[in-house]
Amino acid sequence: MANFAKPDVPRFAVEVYQNEFLPEGGQDVNAIVTVTATGGGTLGGLPAHDGAPGTASAVALMVDCSGSMDHPSSKMRHARDATRTAVSALRDGTRFAVIAGTHVAREVYPGGGRLATADDRTREEAREAVLRLRAGGGTAIGSWLRLAEQLLTSEPAGVRHGILLTDGRNEHETPEELRAALDLCAGRFTCDARGVGTDWEVKEVTGIATSLLGSADIVADPAGLAPDFGRMMEAAMGKEVADVALRLWTPQGAEVTFVKQVAPSVHDLTARRSAAGPRAGDYPTGSWGDESRDYHVCVRVPAADVGREMLAARVSLVVPQPDGGATPLAQGLVRAVWTDDTAVSTSLNPQVAHYTGQAELAQAIQDGLAARKAGDVDGATAKLGRAVQLAGASGHADTAKLLAKVVDVIDEANGTVRLKARVEDADEMTLDTRSTKTARLHHRPPAPRSGT
């Protein structure tokens, strides 16, 4: 393991977990790459929050104010309370703005196409402005995101982050318009998205979070918005390094099959690769605070004879710089060794096996719920039964509880279930929204192999 951090900067560490042994002719090398960040400070023009001009984080709060937020009226009241809670949690020096979202986007505070600097006065002004929010109009989420992008990029900032709340479907713009807005915002800021109530579209909210490398969740009861917004803002204030990339270099003849974040949630990053020099590519990971994430990397290498050993990939954490260079943070190595020992080459690394199962669990839930909506009882039963089996085997107790609200579990070990005749919308949407959240494997192999 190599760590290139200097004193007083966030320190990143990379650990690689894999079974490097392949059978003769084997080509696919799988590894789980654990990235851990600790500490804080300044790094390569992306400093921690010290309040100096141009270095603080920037946050945009996007609040749904469409007409449906008045049904019931308590929904809008709780949204105002939640936004005020988030404003109160802003750290001194943070640049911020509040946006009201309907079929158009409107600046609520501070206005004038600019950001405010958080202090006692501006936080109180923003809280007062939020009290004046009223429901009325349609829903065009892409316009909210575009305004957030304009405001967040209007001046230098260390970390740019958005928080978006909606209670309905994106009915006043086309899917293509929302997709174009997400493409514009990707890489400009990260965004957490929340759906309140049960009248919104899961795929729209989770799609926003996936595209902008944030979290997605349901708040079925509007009374839960304020504590949830408080937690999101606390997490946002803990981010200290932005635009970190997972860089994969592969030797001649090798190619990356896929790169997926697998903890704390599943996000496929494969299609988001950008070139980073000969045989190297960068995969975005967003902003980091003190945290740890796991990534599943699969590399296809040229087949080789028994006894051959090669470097399959070099995995680095970097912060790309405007001049085309990059600040290195940490590095690990993925190896391939060919053997005729079947017992060794067929042994599954516990980390790889665990997260392969977690990805299958997420897909089984999504496929099962889609089949249920389509009226395919047999397909839904089979997929959700497999999900119950995987959740039990991997110790994913939270997901098992959510599944039990959608199916009657007859035999967990064999995945035998029966679809419930009646399922609450909130329970089905919660299972769907949280299907990509993963349970981490706590008992790791004692001596991971990593680069130097």
C-alpha positions in Angstrom: 0.0 0.0 0.0 1.3 3.4 -1.0 0.1 6.7 0.6 1.3 9.9 -0.9 -0.4 12.4 1.5 1.5 15.2 3.1 1.1 16.3 6.7 -2.2 18.1 7.5 -4.0 16.8 4.4 -6.6 14.1 4.0 -4.8 10.8 3.9 -6.0 8.1 1.5 -5.2 4.4 1.7 -5.8 1.7 -0.8 -6.1 -2.0 0.0 -6.5 -4.7 -2.6 -8.4 -8.0 -1.8 -8.2 -10.7 -4.4 -7.4 -14.3 -5.3 -4.6 -13.6 -7.8 -4.4 -17.3 -8.9 -5.9 -18.2 -12.3 -6.1 -21.6 -14.0 -4.1 -22.2 -17.1 -5.7 -20.1 -19.8 -7.7 -18.0 -17.3 -8.3 -14.4 -18.1 -10.6 -12.6 -15.7 -9.0 -11.1 -12.6 -11.4 -9.8 -9.9 -10.4 -7.6 -7.0 -12.1 -5.6 -4.3 -10.3 -2.2 -3.8 -11.0 -0.6 -0.4 -10.3 3.1 -0.3 -10.2 4.8 3.1 -9.8 8.5 3.8 -8.9 10.0 7.1 -7.8 13.4 8.5 -8.1 16.8 6.8 -6.3 19.9 5.5 -5.5 21.3 2.1 -4.5 19.4 -1.0 -3.6 20.6 -4.5 -5.9 23.5 -4.7 -8.8 21.5 -3.1 -8.5 22.6 0.5 -10.5 21.7 3.5 -12.9 24.2 5.0 -10.9 27.0 6.5 -13.2 29.8 5.6 -10.8 31.6 3.3 -12.2 33.2 0.2 -12.5 30.7 -2.7 -11.8 27.7 -0.5 -15.0 27.0 1.4 -17.5 24.4 0.2 -20.6 25.5 -1.7 -24.1 24.0 -1.2 -27.4 24.5 -3.1 -30.6 23.4 -1.5 -33.4 22.6 -4.0 -36.8 22.4 -2.5 -39.9 21.2 -4.4 -42.6 23.8 -4.2 -45.0 22.3 -6.8 -48.7 22.3 -6.1 -48.7 18.7 -4.9 -46.6 19.8 -1.9 -49.8 21.2 -0.5 -51.5 17.8 -0.4 -51.5 17.5 2.5 -50.4 21.0 3.6 -48.2 19.5 6.3 -45.8 18.3 3.6 -44.8 21.9 2.7 -44.5 22.8 6.3 -42.2 19.9 7.0 -40.2 20.8 3.9 -39.7 24.4 5.2 -38.7 23.0 8.6 -36.2 20.6 7.0 -34.6 23.3 4.8 -34.3 25.6 7.8 -32.6 22.7 9.7 -30.1 22.2 6.9 -29.4 26.0 6.7 -28.7 26.0 10.5 -26.2 23.2 10.0 -24.1 25.2 7.5 -20.6 25.8 8.7 -19.3 29.3 8.9 -17.7 30.3 5.6 -19.7 27.8 3.5 -21.1 29.4 0.4 -24.8 28.5 -0.1 -28.1 29.2 -1.9 -31.7 28.1 -1.6 -33.7 27.3 -4.7 -37.5 26.8 -5.0 -38.4 24.3 -7.7 -41.6 24.1 -9.7 -42.0 24.0 -13.5 -39.3 26.7 -13.3 -36.4 27.3 -10.8 -36.4 30.4 -8.6 -33.7 31.7 -6.4 -35.0 32.1 -2.8 -31.8 33.2 -1.1 -29.6 35.2 -1.5 -30.8 36.0 -5.1 -29.0 37.9 -7.8 -27.3 34.9 -9.3 -24.9 34.6 -6.4 -24.1 32.6 -3.3 -24.2 33.8 0.3 -21.5 33.2 2.9 -22.8 31.3 5.9 -22.6 33.2 9.2 -25.1 34.1 11.9 -26.7 36.8 9.9 -27.1 35.0 6.6 -28.3 31.8 8.2 -31.1 33.8 9.9 -32.0 35.6 6.7 -32.1 32.4 4.8 -34.3 30.8 7.4 -36.7 33.7 7.2 -36.8 33.5 3.4 -37.6 29.8 3.6 -40.6 30.5 5.8 -42.1 32.4 2.8 -42.0 29.3 0.5 -45.5 28.3 -0.8 -46.7 25.4 -3.0 -47.9 26.0 -6.5 -47.0 25.0 -10.0 -45.5 22.0 -11.8 -42.3 19.9 -11.7 -39.3 20.3 -13.9 -36.3 19.0 -12.0 -33.8 19.6 -14.8 -34.4 23.3 -14.4 -33.6 23.1 -10.7 -30.4 21.3 -11.4 -29.3 23.8 -14.1 -29.8 26.7 -11.7 -27.9 24.9 -9.0 -25.0 24.3 -11.4 -25.0 28.0 -12.4 -24.8 29.1 -8.8 -22.4 26.5 -7.5 -19.9 27.2 -10.3 -20.2 31.0 -10.2 -17.1 31.2 -8.0 -14.2 28.9 -6.8 -15.1 26.4 -4.2 -13.4 23.4 -2.6 -16.4 21.0 -2.6 -19.7 21.6 -4.4 -22.8 19.8 -3.2 -26.5 19.8 -3.8 -29.5 18.6 -1.8 -32.7 18.0 -3.8 -36.2 17.2 -2.4 -39.2 16.2 -4.6 -42.6 14.8 -4.0 -43.8 14.1 -7.5 -42.9 12.9 -11.0 -41.0 15.1 -13.4 -44.0 15.9 -15.5 -43.2 19.3 -17.0 -40.1 18.4 -19.0 -39.1 15.4 -21.1 -36.8 12.6 -19.8 -34.3 13.8 -22.4 -34.3 17.3 -20.9 -33.6 15.9 -17.4 -30.9 13.6 -18.8 -29.3 16.7 -20.5 -29.3 18.6 -17.2 -27.7 15.6 -15.4 -25.0 15.4 -18.1 -24.3 19.1 -17.6 -24.1 18.8 -13.8 -22.1 15.6 -13.7 -18.6 16.4 -12.5 -19.6 19.9 -11.4 -21.2 19.0 -8.1 -22.5 16.0 -6.2 -26.1 15.7 -5.1 -28.2 13.9 -2.5 -31.8 13.3 -3.7 -34.8 12.6 -1.5 -38.4 11.7 -2.4 -41.1 12.6 0.2 -44.4 10.7 0.3 -45.2 8.1 -2.3 -46.2 9.9 -5.4 -42.7 10.3 -6.9 -40.8 8.1 -9.3 -38.1 6.0 -7.8 -36.0 5.7 -11.0 -35.9 9.5 -11.4 -34.7 10.1 -7.8 -32.2 7.3 -7.8 -31.0 8.3 -11.3 -30.2 11.8 -10.0 -28.2 10.5 -7.2 -26.4 7.9 -9.3 -25.5 10.5 -12.0 -24.3 13.0 -9.5 -22.5 10.5 -7.1 -24.8 11.2 -4.2 -27.3 9.3 -2.1 -31.0 8.6 -2.7 -33.7 7.7 -0.2 -37.3 7.9 0.6 -38.9 9.9 3.4 -42.3 8.4 3.4 -43.5 10.4 6.4 -42.8 14.2 5.8 -42.2 14.5 9.6 -38.9 12.7 9.0 -37.6 15.3 6.6 -35.9 17.6 9.2 -33.7 15.0 10.9 -32.8 13.5 7.4 -31.9 17.0 6.1 -29.8 17.6 9.2 -27.9 14.3 8.6 -27.3 15.1 4.9 -26.0 18.5 5.7 -23.7 17.2 8.4 -22.3 14.7 5.9 -21.9 17.4 3.3 -20.0 19.6 5.8 -17.6 16.7 6.4 -16.5 16.5 2.8 -13.0 17.9 2.3 -11.6 16.7 -1.0 -13.6 17.0 -4.3 -13.3 15.4 -7.7 -11.3 12.3 -6.6 -10.8 9.7 -9.4 -10.1 6.0 -9.3 -7.4 5.6 -11.9 -6.8 2.2 -13.5 -3.7 1.5 -15.6 -3.5 -1.8 -17.4 -0.6 -3.3 -19.3 -0.6 -4.0 -23.1 -3.2 -6.6 -24.0 -5.3 -6.2 -20.8 -8.6 -4.3 -20.6 -11.0 -3.2 -17.9 -14.2 -5.2 -17.9 -16.0 -3.2 -15.3 -15.5 -0.9 -12.3 -18.3 -0.7 -9.7 -18.6 1.0 -6.3 -20.0 -1.8 -4.2 -20.1 -0.2 -0.7 -21.8 1.6 0.9 -24.0 1.3 -2.2 -23.8 -0.2 -5.7 -23.0 2.2 -8.5 -21.7 1.1 -11.9 -18.9 3.4 -12.9 -17.8 1.5 -16.0 -19.3 3.8 -18.6 -18.0 6.9 -16.9 -14.3 6.3 -17.7 -12.3 9.2 -19.1 -8.9 8.8 -20.7 -5.9 9.5 -18.5 -3.0 8.7 -20.7 -1.7 5.6 -22.4 -3.7 2.5 -21.1 -5.1 4.5 -18.2 -8.6 5.7 -17.4 -10.2 7.7 -14.6 -13.5 6.8 -12.9 -15.1 9.5 -10.8 -15.7 8.9 -7.1 -17.0 12.4 -6.1 -16.2 14.1 -2.8 -14.6 12.6 0.3 -14.6 13.1 4.0 -13.6 10.6 6.7 -15.0 7.4 5.2 -14.3 4.1 3.5 -15.7 2.7 0.2 -15.3 -0.5 -1.7 -14.9 -0.9 -5.4 -15.1 -4.1 -7.5 -12.6 -4.1 -10.4 -12.6 -6.8 -13.1 -9.7 -6.9 -15.6 -9.4 -9.3 -18.5 -5.7 -10.2 -19.2 -4.1 -12.3 -22.0 -4.2 -16.0 -21.2 -0.8 -17.4 -20.1 0.9 -20.6 -19.1 1.3 -22.1 -15.7 3.9 -20.3 -13.6 3.5 -17.0 -15.4 2.9 -13.9 -13.2 1.9 -10.4 -14.3 0.7 -7.1 -13.0 -3.0 -7.0 -14.1 -3.7 -3.4 -13.1 -2.3 -0.5 -11.1 -5.1 1.2 -9.1 -4.5 4.8 -7.9 -6.5 7.5 -6.2 -5.8 10.9 -7.8 -7.1 14.4 -8.0 -6.9 15.5 -11.6 -5.6 19.0 -12.1 -6.6 21.6 -14.7 -3.2 21.4 -16.4 -3.7 17.8 -17.2 -1.6 16.5 -14.3 -2.9 14.7 -11.2 -2.1 14.8 -7.5 -1.5 11.2 -6.4 -3.2 10.1 -3.1 -2.7 6.3 -2.8 -2.0 3.2 -4.9 -2.5 -0.5 -5.0 -1.7 -3.4 -7.3 -3.8 -6.1 -8.8 -1.9 -9.3 -9.8 -2.4 -12.4 -11.9 -0.6 -15.7 -11.3 -1.3 -18.8 -13.4 -1.3 -22.2 -11.6 -2.3 -25.8 -12.2 -3.5 -26.1 -8.5 -7.3 -26.3 -9.0 -8.0 -25.9 -5.3 -6.1 -22.6 -5.3 -7.4 -21.2 -8.5 -11.0 -21.9 -7.8 -11.0 -20.5 -4.3 -13.2 -17.4 -4.1 -11.8 -14.5 -2.2 -14.3 -13.7 0.6 -14.5 -10.0 -0.4 -15.1 -10.7 -4.1 -17.7 -13.3 -3.3 -19.5 -11.1 -0.8 -19.9 -8.1 -3.1 -20.7 -10.2 -6.2 -23.6 -11.5 -4.1 -24.5 -7.9 -3.0 -24.7 -6.7 -6.6 -26.9 -9.8 -7.5 -29.1 -8.9 -4.5 -29.7 -5.4 -5.8 -30.5 -6.6 -9.3 -32.8 -9.4 -8.0 -34.8 -6.8 -6.0 -35.2 -4.4 -8.9 -36.1 -7.2 -11.3 -38.5 -8.7 -8.9 -40.3 -5.4 -8.2 -40.5 -4.7 -12.0 -42.0 -8.1 -12.6 -44.5 -7.5 -9.8 -45.6 -4.2 -11.3 -45.9 -5.9 -14.7 -48.2 -8.6 -13.2 -45.6 -11.4 -13.7 -46.3 -13.3 -10.5 -44.0 -16.2 -11.3 -41.1 -14.0 -12.3 -41.5 -11.7 -9.3 -41.7 -14.7 -6.9 -38.5 -16.2 -8.3 -36.5 -13.0 -8.3 -37.7 -11.8 -4.8 -37.2 -15.3 -3.5 -33.6 -15.2 -4.7 -33.2 -11.8 -3.0 -34.5 -13.2 0.3 -31.9 -16.0 0.0 -29.1 -13.6 -0.8 -30.0 -11.2 2.0 -30.0 -14.0 4.5 -26.8 -15.5 3.4 -24.9 -12.1 3.4 -26.3 -11.0 6.8 -28.1 -8.0 5.2 -30.7 -7.7 8.0 -32.0 -4.3 6.9 -32.8 -5.5 3.4 -34.3 -8.8 4.8 -36.8 -6.7 6.9 -37.8 -4.6 3.8 -38.3 -7.8 1.7 -40.5 -9.3 4.5 -43.0 -6.4 3.9 -43.3 -7.4 0.2 -43.2 -11.2 0.4 -44.1 -13.9 3.0 -40.9 -15.8 3.6 -41.5 -19.5 3.8 -37.9 -20.8 3.6 -35.2 -18.2 3.6 -32.3 -20.6 3.0 -34.0 -21.9 -0.2 -35.5 -18.6 -1.3 -39.1 -19.9 -1.1 -41.5 -17.0 -0.8 -45.1 -16.0 -1.6 -46.0 -12.5 -2.8 -48.1 -10.6 -0.3 -51.6 -9.8 -1.7 -51.5 -6.2 -0.4 -48.3 -4.1 -0.1 -48.1 -0.5 1.0 -46.7 1.8 -1.6 -44.2 3.2 1.0 -42.9 -0.3 1.7 -42.4 -1.2 -2.0 -40.8 2.2 -2.8 -38.5 1.9 0.3 -37.3 -1.5 -0.9 -36.7 -0.3 -4.4 -34.9 2.9 -3.4 -32.7 1.2 -0.9 -32.0 -1.9 -3.0 -28.5 -0.7 -3.9 -27.4 -0.1 -0.3 -25.0 -2.8 0.7 -23.8 -4.6 3.9 -20.0 -4.6 4.3 -18.0 -7.7 5.0 -16.6 -7.1 8.5 -14.2 -10.0 8.7 -11.5 -9.3 6.2 -8.6 -11.6 5.2 -5.6 -11.0 7.5 -3.0 -9.9 4.9 -4.3 -8.1 1.8 -1.9 -7.8 -1.1 -1.4 -4.2 -2.2 1.0 -2.1 -4.1 4.1 -0.3 -3.0 
